[in-house]
Amino acid sequence: MYVSLTRVSTSEQPTANATIIAQEMIRWFREMDGFEGLLFLTKEGTTLTLTFWDDREVAERHRASRMQFRDLVTEVAGVQVEETLDYEVTFAHLGPLRMHSRE
């Protein structure tokens, strides 16, 4: 499994805005082959977005469209991307994740 992490500066925007953006993103990502999941972690001033992919090859194949979508969403939301990093998942034990906010 492969993960792309994007850190966004949200300034003084309400943290609830992240949920709205996540709902739009999941609709778009679900259409991509190899997409496995989306996780938003938010605190005042910052949101971390993790997208999960089958493997590096799949993530790379969708890189250009992912970056275009990321740039469009962040521009509309009025937030600034601070960094995007890619990681190989080397271990995970998450249990049954059940949270789906207002989806």
N, C-alpha and C positions, 0 to 999 in steps of 0.2 A: 504494500500500500504506500501511496505517496501523498504528501500534504503540501499545499501551498498556503503560506501564512502571510496575510497582509495586515500591516498596522496602520491605522488611520487616526489622524488628529481630528477630533470632533468639536474642538473648542468648547463653547458653552451650550451646545445643542443638548436637548433632553436625551437621556439614554434610551427612551422609548422610540426615538427615531430609528435606532439600529434595528429594532424588530420590523419596522415597516420596510426598510431596505432589504433585510434578510428574506422577507416574504416575496419580494420581487425577484431577488436573486435565485431563490430555490425554484421558482417557476421556470426560469431560463435554464439553469443548470440541469434540471431533470431531463431535458431533451438531449443532453450530451451523453454519448456512449462512454462508459468507463467512469462516470461520476458516481461516487459512493456516499457523499454526505457533505453537510455544511454546518459549521458551528460558529456562532458569534459570541465573543466574550467582551463585555462592555463595562467600563467604569467611567466616571465623569472625566471627559476630555479625551478618551481613547477607546477605540474599538479594535479588537483583534478578530480577523475573519480567517477561518480555516476551511479550506475546501479539500475534500478527500477524493482520491482517484485510485483506480485499480493499480496503476504503476506509473513509473516515470514516463514511459513512452506515450501513454494516453494523455497525461498532463501536458507534455511537450507538444503533442499533436494539436491540442486545443489552446495552446499558450496565446497566440495572436488574438483569437476571438475573446479569450478570457480577459486579456489586458484592455482590449477595446471596451468591453462591457464594464470592467472595473472603472476605467477612466470616465465613461459616460455617467455611471451611477454616482461616482464621487463628485463630479461636476454639478450634477443636478441637486445632490444632497448638500452641496456647499461645504464639503469636508476635504481634507488634504491627505493624500497617501504619503506616509513617511517611509515605508519600505515594503517590499514583497520578497519573501524568501521561500525556498523550496526545501522540503525535508523528506527523507525516507523514514517510514515508520518502522522502528526496529523492535518495539514492544508495545503492546496495548492490552489493558484489562479495564474495560469500561462498564461492564455489566449492561443491563438493558436500559438504554437511554430512552426516555419517554416524553421529554418536553418538546412540544410543538406549539409555540406561542401563536395564538390567533390564526392558525392555518386552516 
